[in-house]
Amino acid sequence: MTETAWPALSLDEWRDTYATLHMWSQIVGKTSLALARWQNHWWQVALHVTARGLATGPMPYGSRTLDVEFDFVEHELVLRTDDGAVHEIPLRPRSVAEFYHLYLKALETLAIRVKLWPMPVEVENPIRFTDDRTHASYDPEYAHRLWRILVQADDVFRRFRASFLGKCSPVHFFWGSFDLAVTRFSGRRAPERPGADRITREAYSHEVISAGFWPGSASVQEAAFYAYAAPEPAGFRDIAPPPSAAYYHAPMGIFILPYAAVRAAPSPDEAVIAFLRGTYDAAANLAGWDRKALERPISDSASPARRETE
């Protein structure tokens, strides 16, 4: 099961597809930014893992509702409205500029008129969507592999999330940073961040311990799980969380667990859970979180239906 559930994802082998898909996801994500009802910490803009890919969730448009889903099984972008209208865009090698044009045309076909800011965010050297003919790759095999990993990671993150009684984010996919994440809150206000933009100020308005998965970028050129605390308590970077492959990455201020080490573990799920719990336990203790009030004991066992498939 490990080979299919946690497939290989070497960054070098799909780097161009990754860059293109990142831009496509930002185009779709900006629709949520424009239409979805406001939620604290900008949670309304995130995508969510589905049985076929990544989706926006329902977005109101007047008296109608729209959702948009990347289907990594049939390799289509599917736009649906609550009145039964459906429009599909095949996912295949095409430039960001062409994809953007087709996406706006699909919205128009569905009588959805929305103004999207055509600039990507959280990337180096951003190219306006209308002008981006640099990113034009799509390998369906690697898009499918990414989705399979996200399905597994989503399930493990939900399992980890279940024991927390305090405020906690959904498990969701941020198209800006292109990562799946879950964040726990202590309930206490965090120190102000001088010079922070309004999104960052909102995201880190309270103390958090966060974890996630992303395919790699910047100074981490491999797929990896990560964990961090903000603000970071004294002594946190000096801990040695399980499994042994985990390490502290000082330039980014986060702990890293390479995805390759997870795949090589006897139980990848348990390796990720150990990493999540080890980093959380240390951060919460060092920061003085009221763990007795914020947590509850919960069974570690998987559901019977899941055990039958393993």
JORARA-V698789 format. One record per pair of residues at least 24 apart in sequence whose C-alpha atoms are under 10 Angstrom apart, sorted by the first residue. I is the first residue (numbers start at 1). J is the second residue. D is the distance in whole Angstrom. If there is no record, write none. Layout:
<<I;J;D> <I;J;D>>
This chain:
<<1;309;9> <1;310;7> <2;263;7> <2;264;9> <2;265;9> <2;266;9> <2;267;8> <2;268;8> <2;269;10> <2;310;9> <3;263;8> <3;264;10> <4;145;9> <4;148;8> <4;149;9> <5;145;9> <5;148;6> <5;149;7> <5;150;10> <5;151;8> <5;152;7> <5;153;10> <5;263;9> <5;268;9> <6;145;8> <6;146;9> <6;148;7> <6;149;6> <6;150;9> <6;151;9> <6;152;7> <6;153;9> <6;259;9> <6;260;10> <6;262;9> <6;263;6> <6;264;10> <6;268;8> <6;269;9> <7;142;9> <7;144;10> <7;145;6> <7;146;8> <7;147;10> <7;148;7> <7;149;7> <7;259;10> <7;260;10> <7;263;8> <8;142;9> <8;145;7> <8;146;9> <8;149;9> <8;223;9> <8;259;9> <8;260;8> <8;263;8> <9;142;7> <9;143;10> <9;145;7> <9;146;7> <9;149;9> <9;215;8> <9;222;8> <9;223;7> <9;259;8> <9;260;8> <10;142;9> <10;215;9> <10;216;9> <10;221;9> <10;222;7> <10;223;7> <10;259;9> <10;260;9> <11;142;10> <11;215;7> <11;216;7> <11;217;9> <11;221;7> <11;222;6> <11;223;7> <12;221;9> <12;222;8> <13;139;10> <13;142;8> <14;137;9> <14;138;9> <14;139;7> <14;141;9> <14;142;6> <14;143;9> <14;215;10> <15;137;9> <15;142;10> <15;215;9> <15;216;10> <15;217;10> <16;134;10> <16;135;7> <16;136;8> <16;137;6> <16;138;8> <16;139;9> <17;93;9> <17;135;8> <17;136;8> <17;137;5> <17;138;5> <17;139;6> <17;140;9> <17;142;8> <17;143;8> <18;135;9> <18;137;8> <18;138;8> <18;139;9> <18;142;9> <18;143;8> <18;146;9> <18;178;9> <18;215;8> <18;216;10> <19;96;10> <19;123;10> <19;134;10> <19;135;7> <19;136;9> <19;137;8> <19;138;9> <19;178;10> <20;93;9> <20;94;9> <20;95;8> <20;96;7> <20;99;10> <20;132;10> <20;133;10> <20;134;9> <20;135;5> <20;136;6> <20;137;6> <20;138;7> <21;70;10> <21;91;10> <21;96;9> <21;135;9> <21;136;9> <21;137;8> <21;138;7> <21;139;10> <21;143;8> <21;175;10> <21;178;9> <22;96;10> <22;120;9> <22;123;10> <22;135;10> <22;175;7> <22;176;8> <22;177;9> <22;178;7> <23;95;10> <23;96;7> <23;97;10> <23;99;10> <23;100;9> <23;119;9> <23;120;7> <23;121;9> <23;123;10> <23;126;10> <23;127;10> <23;128;10> <23;129;8> <23;132;9> <23;135;8> <23;136;10> <23;175;8> <23;176;9> <23;178;10> <24;70;10> <24;77;10> <24;91;10> <24;95;9> <24;96;7> <24;97;10> <24;99;7> <24;100;8> <24;103;9> <24;120;10> <24;129;9> <24;135;10> <24;175;9> <25;54;9> <25;55;10> <25;56;10> <25;69;10> <25;70;8> <25;120;10> <25;174;9> <25;175;6> <25;176;8> <25;178;8> <26;118;9> <26;119;9> <26;120;7> <26;121;8> <26;129;10> <26;174;9> <26;175;5> <26;176;7> <26;177;10> <26;178;9> <27;96;9> <27;99;9> <27;100;7> <27;103;8> <27;104;10> <27;116;8> <27;117;9> <27;118;8> <27;119;9> <27;120;8> <27;129;8> <27;175;9> <28;55;9> <28;56;8> <28;67;10> <28;68;7> <28;69;9> <28;70;9> <28;77;9> <28;100;9> <28;103;8> <28;116;9> <28;175;9> <29;55;9> <29;56;7> <29;68;9> <29;116;10> <29;173;10> <29;174;8> <29;175;6> <29;176;8> <30;56;10> <30;114;10> <30;115;9> <30;116;6> <30;117;7> <30;118;9> <30;119;10> <30;120;9> <30;175;9> <30;176;10> <31;56;9> <31;59;9> <31;66;10> <31;67;9> <31;68;9> <31;114;7> <31;115;8> <31;116;7> <31;117;9> <32;56;7> <32;57;9> <32;58;9> <32;59;7> <32;60;9> <32;66;10> <32;67;9> <32;68;9> <32;116;10> <33;59;10> <33;116;9> <33;117;10> <34;59;9> <34;114;7> <34;115;7> <34;116;7> <34;117;9> <35;59;6> <35;60;6> <35;61;7> <35;62;10> <35;65;10> <35;66;9> <35;114;8> <35;115;10> <36;60;6> <36;61;9> <36;66;10> <40;169;10> <40;202;8> <40;203;8> <41;169;9> <41;199;7> <41;200;9> <41;201;9> <41;202;5> <41;203;5> <41;204;8> <41;205;9> <42;174;10> <42;199;7> <42;200;10> <42;202;8> <42;203;7> <43;169;8> <43;170;8> <43;171;10> <43;172;8> <43;173;10> <43;174;9> <43;203;9> <44;172;10> <45;172;10> <45;173;9> <45;174;8> <45;175;8> <45;176;10> <46;170;10> <46;171;9> <46;172;6> <46;173;5> <46;174;5> <46;175;7> <46;176;9> <46;178;10> <46;179;10> <46;180;9> <46;181;10> <47;171;9> <47;172;6> <47;173;5> <47;174;6> <47;175;7> <47;178;10> <47;179;10> <47;180;9> <48;150;10> <48;151;10> <48;154;9> <48;170;9> <48;171;7> <48;172;5> <48;173;6> <48;174;9> <48;180;9> <49;147;8> <49;148;10> <49;150;7> <49;151;6> <49;152;10> <49;153;10> <49;154;7> <49;155;10> <49;171;9> <49;172;7> <49;173;7> <49;180;9> <50;147;9> <50;150;9> <50;151;8> <50;154;10> <51;147;9> <51;148;10> <51;151;8> <52;144;9> <52;147;8> <52;148;9> <52;151;9> <53;77;10> <53;143;9> <53;144;8> <53;146;9> <53;147;6> <53;148;9> <53;150;9> <53;151;8> <54;147;8> <54;150;9> <54;151;10> <54;172;10> <54;173;8> <55;79;10> <55;173;9> <56;173;10> <58;82;9> <61;111;10> <61;112;7> <61;113;9> <61;114;9> <62;112;10> <64;112;9> <65;112;10> <66;107;10> <66;110;9> <66;112;9> <70;143;10> <70;147;10> <71;143;10> <71;144;9> <71;147;9> <72;140;7> <72;141;9> <72;142;10> <72;143;6> <72;144;5> <72;145;9> <72;146;9> <72;147;7> <72;148;9> <73;140;9> <73;141;10> <73;143;9> <73;144;7> <73;147;9> <74;140;9> <74;144;10> <75;138;10> <75;139;10> <75;140;7> <75;141;10> <75;143;9> <75;144;9> <77;103;9> <78;106;10> <79;103;9> <79;106;8> <79;107;8> <79;110;9> <80;107;10> <80;110;8> <81;110;8> <81;112;10> <85;109;9> <85;110;7> <86;110;8> <91;137;10> <91;138;7> <91;139;9> <91;140;8> <91;143;10> <92;136;9> <92;137;8> <92;138;5> <92;139;8> <92;140;8> <93;135;9> <93;136;6> <93;137;5> <93;138;5> <93;139;8> <93;140;9> <94;133;8> <94;134;10> <94;135;8> <94;136;5> <94;137;6> <94;138;7> <95;129;9> <95;130;10> <95;131;9> <95;132;7> <95;133;5> <95;134;7> <95;135;6> <95;136;4> <95;137;7> <95;138;10> <96;127;10> <96;128;9> <96;129;6> <96;130;7> <96;131;8> <96;132;5> <96;133;6> <96;134;8> <96;135;6> <96;136;6> <96;137;9> <97;127;10> <97;128;8> <97;129;5> <97;130;5> <97;131;6> <97;132;5> <97;133;6> <97;134;9> <97;135;9> <97;136;9> <98;129;9> <98;130;8> <98;131;9> <98;132;9> <98;133;8> <98;136;9> <99;129;9> <99;130;9> <99;132;10> <99;136;9> <100;129;7> <100;130;7> <100;131;10> <100;132;9> <101;129;9> <101;130;8> <120;175;10> <120;176;8> <121;175;9> <121;176;6> <121;177;8> <122;175;9> <122;176;6> <122;177;6> <122;178;9> <123;176;8> <123;177;8> <123;217;10> <123;218;10> <124;218;9> <146;214;9> <146;215;8> <146;223;10> <149;213;9> <149;214;10> <149;215;10> <149;259;10> <150;179;9> <150;180;7> <150;213;8> <150;214;9> <152;268;10> <152;269;8> <153;180;8> <153;181;9> <153;212;8> <153;213;7> <153;225;9> <153;268;10> <153;269;8> <153;272;8> <153;273;10> <154;180;8> <154;181;9> <154;182;9> <154;212;9> <154;213;9> <155;269;9> <156;268;10> <156;269;6> <156;270;9> <156;272;7> <156;273;7> <156;276;10> <156;302;10> <157;181;8> <157;182;7> <157;183;10> <157;211;9> <157;212;8> <157;213;10> <157;269;10> <157;272;9> <157;273;8> <157;276;8> <158;182;8> <159;273;8> <159;298;9> <159;299;10> <159;300;8> <159;301;9> <159;302;8> <160;272;10> <160;273;7> <160;274;10> <160;276;7> <160;277;8> <160;298;10> <160;300;9> <161;276;10> <161;295;10> <162;295;9> <162;296;9> <162;297;9> <162;298;7> <162;299;10> <163;294;9> <163;295;6> <163;296;5> <163;297;6> <163;298;6> <163;299;9> <163;300;10> <164;291;9> <164;293;9> <164;294;6> <164;295;5> <164;296;6> <164;297;9> <164;298;9> <165;291;10> <165;292;10> <165;293;8> <165;294;5> <165;295;5> <165;296;7> <166;290;10> <166;291;9> <166;293;8> <166;294;5> <166;295;7> <166;296;10> <167;208;10> <167;294;8> <168;208;9> <168;209;10> <168;210;10> <169;210;9> <171;211;10> <171;212;9> <172;212;9> <173;212;9> <173;213;9> <173;214;9> <174;214;10> <177;214;8> <177;216;10> <177;217;9> <178;213;9> <178;214;6> <178;215;8> <178;216;9> <178;217;10> <179;211;10> <179;212;7> <179;213;6> <179;214;4> <179;215;8> <179;216;9> <179;225;10> <180;211;8> <180;212;5> <180;213;5> <180;214;7> <180;215;10> <180;225;9> <181;210;7> <181;211;6> <181;212;4> <181;213;7> <181;214;9> <181;225;10> <181;226;9> <181;227;9> <182;209;9> <182;210;6> <182;211;6> <182;212;6> <182;213;10> <182;227;10> <183;207;10> <183;208;6> <183;209;6> <183;210;4> <183;211;6> <183;212;9> <183;227;10> <183;228;10> <183;229;10> <184;208;6> <184;209;5> <184;210;6> <184;211;9> <184;229;10> <184;280;9> <184;284;10> <184;294;10> <185;209;7> <185;210;9> <185;229;10> <185;230;10> <185;284;10> <185;289;9> <185;294;9> <186;284;8> <186;287;9> <186;288;9> <186;289;6> <186;290;7> <186;291;9> <186;293;10> <186;294;8> <187;289;9> <187;290;9> <187;294;9> <188;289;9> <190;230;8> <190;231;7> <191;230;10> <191;231;8> <193;231;10> <204;230;7> <204;231;9> <205;230;10> <206;230;8> <206;231;9> <207;231;6> <207;232;9> <207;287;9> <207;289;9> <208;232;9> <208;280;10> <208;283;9> <208;284;9> <209;276;10> <209;279;9> <209;280;7> <209;281;10> <209;283;7> <209;284;8> <210;254;10> <210;276;9> <210;279;9> <210;280;8> <211;254;9> <211;255;9> <211;256;10> <211;275;9> <211;276;7> <211;279;9> <211;280;9> <212;256;10> <212;276;9> <213;256;10> <213;257;9> <213;258;10> <213;259;9> <214;259;9> <215;258;10> <215;259;9> <216;258;10> <216;259;10> <218;252;10> <219;249;9> <219;251;8> <219;252;8> <220;249;9> <220;251;10> <220;252;9> <220;256;9> <220;258;9> <221;258;10> <222;258;7> <222;259;8> <222;260;8> <223;256;10> <223;257;9> <223;258;6> <223;259;5> <223;260;8> <224;255;10> <224;256;6> <224;257;6> <224;258;4> <224;259;5> <224;260;8> <224;261;9> <224;262;9> <225;254;10> <225;255;8> <225;256;6> <225;257;5> <225;258;6> <225;259;6> <225;262;9> <225;272;8> <225;275;9> <225;276;9> <226;254;6> <226;255;5> <226;256;5> <226;257;6> <226;258;9> <226;259;10> <226;272;10> <226;275;9> <226;276;9> <226;279;9> <227;253;9> <227;254;6> <227;255;5> <227;256;7> <227;257;9> <227;275;8> <227;276;7> <227;277;10> <227;278;10> <227;279;7> <227;280;8> <227;283;10> <228;252;9> <228;253;7> <228;254;5> <228;255;6> <228;256;9> <228;276;10> <228;279;8> <228;280;8> <228;283;8> <229;253;9> <229;254;8> <229;255;10> <229;279;9> <229;280;8> <229;282;10> <229;283;6> <229;284;9> <229;287;9> <230;254;10> <230;283;9> <230;287;10> <231;283;10> <231;287;9> <232;283;8> <232;286;9> <232;287;8> <233;282;9> <233;283;7> <233;284;9> <233;285;9> <233;286;6> <233;287;5> <233;288;9> <234;283;9> <234;286;7> <234;287;8> <235;282;9> <235;283;9> <235;286;7> <235;287;10> <236;279;8> <236;282;7> <236;283;6> <236;284;10> <236;285;10> <236;286;7> <236;287;9> <237;279;10> <237;282;10> <237;283;9> <239;278;9> <239;279;8> <239;282;7> <239;283;9> <240;275;10> <240;278;8> <240;279;9> <240;282;9> <241;274;8> <241;275;6> <241;276;9> <241;277;9> <241;278;5> <241;279;6> <241;280;9> <241;281;9> <241;282;8> <242;271;8> <242;272;9> <242;273;9> <242;274;6> <242;275;5> <242;276;9> <242;277;9> <242;278;6> <242;279;8> <243;270;10> <243;271;6> <243;272;8> <243;273;10> <243;274;7> <243;275;6> <243;278;9> <244;271;10> <244;275;9> <245;271;10> <245;275;10> <246;275;8> <246;279;10> <255;279;8> <270;300;10> <273;300;10>>
